């Protein structure tokens, strides 16, 4: 059968919400295991030893005890603390308890140290301080307290308060276990079973669990049962597992009771008994086991082992809400309320519960919300939001969410259609036993969508799904019928078709397949009469495929007499029911009069309907009929049909539609979308695209208007490298002729304007003319010109930034174009025009985006991504909506999201795929990202040739980023001066087009005089132009120009202002500089606290200079409390970055024994190494040692020489030393 027909029918059958037919038990769908059991739960499980440390407090004479404690008796202090801690003795005061535990601990009482550690561990009367807790546990453990040893092991295992250290964790846990701490043995069992801190060793885990059980830990029985049930000790042994679960359950362990109930419910290791399962769930639930409560609630919800009682289920779920159920109690209750089962139906309340459940970690709630927002009939349907919820659950391993996400990818709802990605998620879900996933995988392998066609795999998956899904059984029949060789099995095919109808008698797809089996004798004796009976049955039930087949068989005489009138009747019914094949055939009938009287109007109506449905022959006929002198209304229809054809891969239709967009014929003008479409067509099939472009030029005619149109198309061809090589001179000549013609269309003015904007020579003159040409186009009503002018004034691109002018032009364009309204909304939302209009701006963007315009959706997504704080869910939502509608800018933006891991987990391969799709889709500004990926191996293998190919393509298209990069390579890697000068020209072109990075590059070139005469003034101007987009870089470079006196005399105060702007934009070097300014009071009032603040900001970005500067403040106690240990730590971090300044200062600390053991030889070696590398601190410290004469021989000449060198490097300490020696005024370097 035709794969396209299969796909269409399949999508019709599964349209609507992303519902699963069956939902398995929602609790522990993955079975039992050790992964969900936590090591470190301070108030639960085995704290029996902790209890033994709590001595009796009843009957104690408080006054005598207090007196003894005051006299320093450690035991009395400990008992007094217990008295204050007790809730029954009448003296409860936890603050006093902590004080007395601390006093007793200070005297070396291990129980007191362990008790005090507990409070620092869990909080309460003191703030949680994990480092202090770990120190106290260690002290108590060293003194022999086994409970503290166990707690310390857990801290090492989890890296809480101490560096994570598996060896230490194992050492202390074994220490506690050797002395009979049952929970320590239990924890060791978990460690060996899970491979945490040790290699997985199930035999050792069993030994540890057995020891724990022997020492009284009943939970260990449950874990032993898990080992046997999962088959981790050999073959799975459910009977042995039940034996251990029963031992644990009889001892009262709630987990063992729950596990035993689940074994009874599944009939594993025991006879299936739902009533006993419910009894064990109840036992565990009565002890507060949250998961058991969920299972018990499910039993009442489903009537499993108890009478069905939705109200009772809801009551149990409410009781479990406060327990640790990861939010599932909220979610299950939400499901009952959403469905109106035992509770008043309340969708809003259900959604609120689902969201609460998600915050607690419930994947079932994610699934339910995904279903809600993907429901095609829901008033608030939102596929992108559904995708977000499904993805979160899918990435956490939830099978239902994986299926839901796969279906969205398959159908392109909330995401672009991506069959391969859908298959990936279905495969993950199928591994968890999700039957619906098996259906989709079988279908995918059947038709070869999202994966290679493979009938053997299709048969395996469809067999698994056939008992549940009628469609799976029908597809399975097709696989048996169409397979080659020995795999073909007509009898199995017929049986499957029959089974499909038995599973669902209303499934028209299955019914048609069964009918065809009778027609063709597939697995049954051929019986056309029976075949027609099944077809008519399906047709009478509304199956339009059956109607269309009845029409086909009547028109061709297949399986019966030919009957044109009968064929026309069935085709008419099928066409009215929406069958596109039937629409095309009905059009033929009205065209030929064969079966119905000929009727040109009805023929045109049905031909157009078939074309709009995607029928290829009808599209060609309908487009050809409309191309000859169409009216304005027909132009709109022609554009719509060309869009349908181009979406189906017709390159010629894509070129024709793109030219219509450039010219504004039949569609609102969109210059940039038209260019992008032509580029995409050329990348799809360059020969077909060039033929189509040539054909459009030929259709221009010989009238004056036709000549102007030919010149416009030729100019565009030369300007953007379509058909002919890129040639700016020829392009400008053609576009000037078109723009100066008496009937010059507005698009000619705009095309000339865009070409002039990228001119390099006589740039100011060219830009001025470009603005004038753009205004002529804009005043002529060309919307693309109005919007582009608005953006130019908004971004300050080629003109002075003018928000009022930007708003004016965007308002004019916004009357017709949603993307212009979205840009205007951004202006308003950011308060750039009217500060009070922020909410109006957001509303305007939302209205524009909701209109379905992909440009507006991309702009709205960018707004949410860039606002402070960003909203990742909304950003992804709108980006993906824009991608679904073909916006390549949004594709590229999503690439950035996945590359950087913004809002999602980092995925370089997906990022590269998105970048490549955007570039191949015609986004020239995306070429550079493809170049980066190929150059650096981001998401793909390093491929220098591919990178250069994309660079050349980008430069040919005048893309600023690729012009800049290609220019850099030629300038710095070129083998000749000619090539270097060519590189400089390319960088200048990129800078002229407003590329901020190119402006900074060119500014540095003029600053340094590389291949040009040095011109700091030009450098300053370029840095100032780049400062709006890249303030961190540009403002810092401006600060340097002023600080170093490159523009007149050195201006330290002016430099500070620019450094501060760069620092506020996040430049770590500027943050360090600002800190230094504040530290020494240079050009600003001295403020040590501000200095510390800025140094810390720089250190957050690992700035090595700031590490040293802050370390010196800690060393000297300036602006912070003196802390030599902290200073040493900071210096070491700088040394780790191989910074000589860090070495100099760490060496100084070693020589003086400050915060570190004295080590004069090592410290002196570090200082000398730094001085030899001309480090200011190294030079100063070496000079200081030479002046002092204790570590080194006294040598004043050498000391002064080193001070002078350091002073010349702005060392404040060296300047002070020279001043102290009376040498400052005669030292030119210091001045």
Protein Blocks (a to p, Z undefined) as FASTA:
>chain_A
ZZklmmmmmmmmmgcjdddfbdcdfehklopafklpcfblfkgcjlklmmmmmccfehia
fklmmmmmmnopaklmmmmmmmmmpmklopacfklmmmmmmmmmmnopaklmmmmmmmmm
ngpjbccdfklmmmmmmmmmmnopaklmmmmmmmmmnopoiacdfklmmmmmmmmmmnop
aklmmmmmmmmmnopoiacdfklmmmmmmmmmmnopaklmmmmmmmmmnopnbcadfklm
mmmmmmmmmnopaklmmmmmmmmmnopoiacdfklmmmmmmmmmmnopaklmmmmmmmmm
nopoiacdfklmmmmmmmmmmpceehmmmmmmmmmmmnopoiacdfklmmmmmmmmmmno
paklmmmmmmmmmmmkbmkbcfklmmmmmmmmmmnopaklmmmmmmmmmnopoiacdfkl
mmmmmmmmmmnopaklmmmmmmmmmnopoiacdfklmmmmmmmmmmmmmklmmmmmmmmm
mpghjllcfklmmmmmmmmmmmommlmklmmmmmmmmmnopoiacdfklmmmmmmmmmmn
opaklmmmmmmmmmnopoiacdfklmmmmmmmmmmnopaklmmmmmmmmmnopoiacdfk
lmmmmmmmmmmnopaklmmmmmmmmmnopafklmmmmmmmmmmmmmnopaklmmmmmmmm
mnopoiacdfklmmmmmmmmmmmommlmmmmmmmmmmmnojafklmmmmmmmmmmmmmno
poiacdfklmmmmmmmmmmgmklcfklmmmmmmmmmmpmbhkllmmmmmmmmmmmmmmno
paklmmmmmmmmmnopoiacdfklmmmmmmmmmmmmmklmmmmmmmmmnopmbmmlmmmm
mmmmmmmmmnopaklmmmmmmmmmmmccddfklmmmmmmmmmmnopaklmmmmmmmmmno
poiacdfklmmmmmmmmmmnopaklmmmmmmmmmnopoiacdfklmmmmmmmmmmnopak
lmmmmmmmmmmmpcbfklmmmmmmmmmmmmmnopaklmmmmmmmmmnopoiacdfklmmm
mmmmmmmmmmmlmmmmmmmmmmnopnojadfklmmmmmmmmmmnopaklmmmmmmmmmno
poiacdfklmmmmmmmmmmnopaklmmmmmmmmmnopoiacdfklmmmmmmmmmmnopak
lmmmmmmmmmnopoiacdfklmmmmmmmmmmnopaklmmmmmmmmmnommpccdfklmmm
mmmmmmmnopaklmmmmmmnopmmmmmklZZ
